[in-house]
Every structure is written in C-alpha cells, then in structure tokens.
C-alpha cells in the first residue's frame, strides 16, 4: 500500500507535487494554535511537545516557518513522530541551508515517511 502511495506521489507532475506540499500545515503554526489540525497531526505535534510551547519557543517556530516559506515558498515538512522539539528545530535550521530542489525532494521524502508511519499505526501488524 505504501509503495502504491509513493508511486502515485512520484508519478504526479511537479506542479501537483508542489500543491500537495503546500497543503501541508506548518509545525506549531496557525492551524495548530487554532486546534484545526487533523487528529493524526495533532497527536504527532503533541507527542513532540509542540502543543505545549513556551511563548519564546512558539516565537522561534514562527520565525523559522516564515524564513522557510520565504526561502522555498513551501511549508516545512518533517515526519516528527518520535522526535524532540530540539531535534525538530535543529532539522528546521539545517534544512534552511538546502537549495530549493534539495528541499523540494526532502519535502516529498518526509510526506512519504509520514504516510508510512500513519499506515503502520493503522494497519494490523503481521505476527
């Protein structure tokens, strides 16, 4: 199932891939603050501590979201399940140094990873 999803994603024209990336919510962004994320996104962001940020931490995420969007015209996407706030922030800052094509490809890889993790949570494991 995951391979079919990845194949469908990779088979899309770049403009449609970009549209899919742009539909992704920002980490600790406006939708998260308003409680308007999907249940899965809310759980993932909460497990990484993004639902309990201090004002200072929230401001840092907001600055990084703005800088990332200004540089790449995309939201920052990361499969954050199992990651700490510190690891997410470090990845955010490191990926700001990528070139636009590298980051476009990384965003697609992260979407693939998010899909894998969510499928793994929802489908029965083979035992």
C-alpha positions as CSV (number, residue, x, y, z in Angstrom):
1,X,0.0,0.0,0.0
2,X,2.8,2.4,0.9
3,X,4.6,1.6,-2.3
4,X,1.5,2.4,-4.3
5,X,1.1,5.7,-2.4
6,X,4.7,6.6,-3.1
7,X,4.4,5.6,-6.8
8,X,1.3,7.8,-7.1
9,X,3.0,10.7,-5.4
10,X,6.2,10.4,-7.5
11,X,4.1,10.0,-10.7
12,X,2.5,13.4,-10.3
13,X,3.7,16.3,-12.3
14,X,5.9,18.6,-10.2
15,X,3.2,21.3,-10.0
16,X,0.8,18.8,-8.4
17,X,3.5,17.6,-6.0
18,X,4.2,21.2,-5.1
19,X,0.4,21.8,-4.5
20,X,0.4,18.7,-2.2
21,X,3.4,20.0,-0.2
22,X,1.8,23.5,0.1
23,X,-1.4,21.9,1.5
24,X,0.6,20.6,4.5
25,X,0.2,22.6,7.8
26,X,3.1,24.3,9.4
27,X,4.6,22.9,12.5
28,X,3.2,24.8,15.5
29,X,1.6,27.1,13.0
30,X,-1.7,29.0,12.8
31,X,-3.8,25.9,12.3
32,X,-2.2,24.1,15.3
33,X,-2.7,27.1,17.5
34,X,-6.4,27.2,16.5
35,X,-6.9,23.5,17.1
36,X,-7.7,22.9,13.4
37,X,-5.3,20.1,12.6
38,X,-6.3,16.6,11.8
39,X,-6.4,14.2,14.7
40,X,-3.2,12.5,13.4
41,X,-1.3,15.8,13.0
42,X,-2.5,17.0,16.4
43,X,-1.2,13.7,18.0
44,X,2.1,13.9,16.2
45,X,2.7,17.5,17.1
46,X,1.6,16.9,20.7
47,X,3.9,13.9,21.1
48,X,6.9,16.1,20.1
49,X,5.9,18.7,22.6
50,X,4.7,21.2,20.1
51,X,1.3,21.6,21.8
52,X,3.0,22.9,25.0
53,X,5.5,25.5,23.7
54,X,6.5,28.5,25.7
55,X,5.9,31.9,24.2
56,X,9.6,32.0,23.4
57,X,9.6,28.6,21.7
58,X,6.5,29.4,19.8
59,X,8.1,32.7,18.5
60,X,11.1,30.7,17.4
61,X,8.9,28.2,15.4
62,X,7.0,31.2,13.9
63,X,10.3,32.8,12.8
64,X,11.5,29.6,11.3
65,X,8.2,29.0,9.5
66,X,8.3,32.5,8.0
67,X,12.0,32.1,7.0
68,X,11.4,28.7,5.4
69,X,8.4,29.8,3.5
70,X,10.2,32.9,2.3
71,X,13.1,30.8,1.1
72,X,11.3,27.9,-0.5
73,X,7.7,29.0,-1.0
74,X,6.7,25.8,0.9
75,X,5.8,24.9,4.4
76,X,8.5,23.0,6.4
77,X,7.5,19.3,6.4
78,X,9.0,16.7,8.7
79,X,7.8,13.4,9.9
80,X,8.1,14.4,13.6
81,X,6.8,11.3,15.3
82,X,9.4,10.2,17.9
83,X,11.3,13.5,17.5
84,X,12.0,16.0,20.2
85,X,11.5,19.7,19.9
86,X,15.2,20.2,19.9
87,X,15.7,17.7,17.0
88,X,12.9,19.4,15.0
89,X,14.4,22.8,15.5
90,X,17.9,21.6,14.5
91,X,16.4,20.0,11.3
92,X,14.5,23.2,10.6
93,X,17.6,25.3,10.8
94,X,19.8,22.8,8.9
95,X,17.3,22.4,6.1
96,X,17.1,26.2,5.6
97,X,20.6,25.8,4.2
98,X,19.4,23.4,1.4
99,X,18.9,24.6,-2.1
100,X,15.3,24.7,-3.4
101,X,15.4,21.5,-5.4
102,X,17.0,19.6,-2.5
103,X,14.3,20.9,-0.2
104,X,11.5,20.1,-2.6
105,X,12.8,16.5,-2.8
106,X,13.2,16.3,1.0
107,X,9.6,17.5,1.5
108,X,8.4,14.6,-0.7
109,X,10.5,12.2,1.3
110,X,9.0,13.5,4.5
111,X,5.5,13.1,3.1
112,X,6.3,9.5,2.2
113,X,7.6,8.9,5.7
114,X,4.5,10.4,7.3
115,X,2.4,8.1,5.2
116,X,4.5,5.1,6.2
117,X,4.2,5.9,9.9
118,X,0.5,6.6,9.7
119,X,-0.2,3.4,7.8
120,X,1.9,1.4,10.3
121,X,-0.2,2.8,13.1
122,X,-3.5,1.9,11.4
123,X,-2.9,-1.4,9.8
124,X,-2.6,-4.6,11.7
125,X,1.0,-5.9,12.1
126,X,1.9,-9.3,10.8
127,X,2.5,-11.7,13.6
